[in-house]
Amino acid sequence: EGCPDGLFLLLVDVVDPGRRVPSGRPPDVAPTLCYLLGLPVAQYMEGSVVVGMVNESYLREHPLRVVD
């Protein structure tokens, strides 16, 4: 479909296999990785966490932490 900006693969058990998230952008990679690693996401980061790719149960058990 068109010309994608890239491919973002996650091999972790909190992401459903084969799930495609069309709203992800390159700046979303760093905040998403921070969240999945249990690190707080800096408020100044350009992107945002792509929560659409993460299991609902993980989202409930691991609230997003944002720091200045």
C-alpha positions in Angstrom: 0.0 0.0 0.0 1.8 3.1 -1.2 5.3 3.7 0.0 5.6 3.0 3.8 8.2 4.8 5.9 9.6 1.5 7.2 8.8 -1.7 9.0 8.6 -2.0 12.8 8.7 -5.5 14.1 8.3 -6.4 17.7 9.1 -9.9 19.0 7.6 -9.8 22.4 4.7 -11.6 24.0 2.7 -8.4 24.7 2.0 -7.9 21.0 -0.5 -10.1 19.2 1.3 -12.0 16.3 0.6 -10.5 12.9 -1.1 -7.4 14.3 -0.9 -4.5 11.9 -1.2 -0.9 13.1 -1.6 1.6 10.3 -1.2 4.6 12.5 2.4 4.1 13.5 5.0 6.7 12.4 8.8 6.6 12.7 8.8 9.0 15.7 6.6 6.6 17.5 9.3 3.9 17.7 11.3 5.4 20.7 8.3 6.1 23.0 6.8 2.7 22.2 10.1 0.9 23.0 10.4 2.9 26.2 6.9 1.8 27.3 7.5 -1.8 26.4 10.8 -1.8 28.4 9.1 -0.4 31.4 10.8 3.0 31.1 9.0 6.3 31.4 8.2 8.2 28.3 9.6 11.7 28.1 7.0 14.4 27.5 9.2 16.1 25.0 9.4 13.1 22.6 8.0 13.9 19.2 6.1 10.5 18.8 3.7 8.7 21.0 3.2 5.1 22.3 1.4 3.0 19.7 -1.0 1.4 22.2 -3.0 -0.2 19.4 -0.4 -2.9 19.0 -0.2 -3.9 22.7 -2.4 -6.5 24.4 -5.2 -5.1 26.5 -4.1 -7.1 29.6 -0.6 -5.6 29.4 -2.0 -2.1 29.1 -4.1 -2.6 32.2 -1.3 -4.0 34.2 1.4 -1.5 33.1 0.1 2.1 33.1 2.0 4.6 30.9 4.4 6.8 32.9 5.3 10.2 31.5 8.1 12.4 32.8 9.0 16.0 32.0 
